Amino acid sequence: MGFGSIWHWVIVLLIVVLLFGSGKISNIMGDVAKGIKAFKKGMKEEDDTTTPPGGKTIDQASVKEKDPVA
């Protein structure tokens, strides 16, 4: 039974499901998904406000409102 064998991973997965139960695993995956969404939201909020070389902060939303092309 090698480390890369399919049967090795099937047995490991079966033991993990028996120990933790499928409900606990789905809860953990849901928490991971919420964390990823919160991280992406934080990155998006950080990108919405940029600092130009002059040091003044420009809000992207206000630039889009003033831009006649967009």
C-alpha positions in Angstrom: 0.0 0.0 0.0 1.9 3.0 -1.3 1.5 6.6 -0.4 0.1 7.5 -3.8 -2.3 4.5 -4.0 -6.0 5.2 -4.6 -6.9 2.7 -1.8 -4.7 4.6 0.7 -6.7 7.8 0.0 -10.1 6.0 0.1 -9.3 4.6 3.5 -8.0 7.9 4.8 -11.1 9.7 3.6 -13.3 7.0 5.1 -11.6 7.4 8.5 -11.9 11.2 8.4 -15.6 11.0 7.6 -16.1 8.5 10.4 -14.2 10.6 12.9 -15.6 14.0 12.1 -18.9 13.2 10.5 -20.2 14.7 7.2 -22.1 17.5 9.1 -18.9 18.8 10.7 -17.0 18.7 7.5 -19.7 20.6 5.6 -19.7 23.2 8.4 -15.9 23.6 8.2 -16.1 24.0 4.4 -18.9 26.6 4.8 -16.7 28.6 7.3 -13.8 28.4 4.8 -16.1 29.8 2.0 -17.3 32.6 4.3 -13.6 33.5 5.1 -12.7 33.6 1.4 -15.7 35.8 0.6 -14.8 38.2 3.5 -11.2 38.3 2.2 -12.3 39.1 -1.3 -14.6 41.8 0.0 -11.8 43.4 2.0 -9.5 43.3 -1.1 -12.2 44.9 -3.2 -12.8 47.7 -0.6 -9.0 48.3 -0.5 -8.9 48.7 -4.3 -11.8 51.1 -4.4 -9.7 53.8 -2.8 -6.3 54.6 -4.4 -3.6 57.1 -3.5 -2.0 59.0 -6.4 1.6 60.3 -6.2 0.4 63.7 -5.0 -0.8 62.0 -1.7 -4.5 62.9 -2.0 -7.0 60.0 -1.9 -9.3 59.5 -4.8 -12.5 57.5 -4.5 -13.1 55.5 -7.6 -16.9 56.0 -7.4 -16.6 59.8 -7.5 -14.2 59.5 -10.5 -16.8 57.4 -12.4 -19.5 59.9 -11.7 -17.5 62.8 -13.2 -16.2 60.9 -16.2 -18.5 61.5 -19.2 -17.2 58.4 -21.0 -18.0 55.8 -18.4 
